[in-house]
Amino acid sequence: MKQRAITGLFFIIVMIGSNLLGPYVFSVFYLLLSLFCLLEFYKLVRQGGMQPERFTGALACVIMFFFFAANCYFPAYKYIILLPILLSFIPIGELYKKSAAPFTNIGFTYLGLLMAVVPFMFFHAMAFTRGDGVFNFHVPLGFLIMLWSNDTGAYLVGSKFGRNKLFERHSPKKSWEGFIGGILICAFAAYILSRFYTEYNCFDWIIMSLIISNFGTMGDLVESMFKRSLNVKDSGGILPGHGGLLDRFDGLLMAAPIVYAYLYLISN
């Protein structure tokens, strides 16, 4: 328990620091984080007997994230033409491997990019939602605070009052009581954030909290389903007492694109 608490505190400090230390630290940090999550995903599916194209997938991750992130600073969209060329190397690489299931390997290579990289690209874009190229850490930091509030609220309420299983087939410990508790505490965190971060009004912050609570929980369940299909408990061991990076960011991976879509719609 002590190790888990120390690791959790260190993790929170690093995540908050990545938002507060300026745009370039923010961009580099989440590029590396998305890369580590992708490699963890590939390591996980290899335990299930698949052989994803790790090198080509990792290279595609770096190029995808770099050019989409760079486009937040200056017009870099024209360089994204390199991406389809690189992505074509993934199936071509399978031609030179002796594999019993080449299309399974190709599919999981692309799936890793979709599940572990694209959500972080949307999360990164939250810091530039105003469309003026100016970095603003309020939204991504607020997103993390609401995500942690939802997880903490669901755990505390669920462990104390949980009686009715939310989705026992994939996550036996989750309860409807915990789910509702997470929603309420996340919404309260959104209200507090709206008092300090006034770029968006209280209503918009609460809508974001509802998206995070619902889709974040769905992300957690999807990741649990994925791990159960591979008969593994944790996605990795990089965070002692907490499992892997995918275990810590499963809620973000599902919720970040939806939150960004909402912010884009109300800002344009």
JOJO-V687730 format. One record per run of one state. SS is the DSSP state (alpha for helix, beta for strand, coil for the rest). FROM is the first residue (numbers start at 1). TO is the last residue. Records with the same first field share a line. If there is no record, write none. Layout:
SS=FROM-TO / FROM-TO
This chain:
coil=1-1 / 21-22 / 47-53 / 71-76 / 95-101 / 117-117 / 129-137 / 162-164 / 168-170 / 197-201 / 231-238 / 240-242 / 244-244 / 268-268
alpha=2-20 / 23-46 / 54-70 / 77-94 / 102-116 / 118-128 / 138-161 / 176-196 / 202-230 / 245-267
beta=165-167 / 171-175 / 239-239 / 243-243
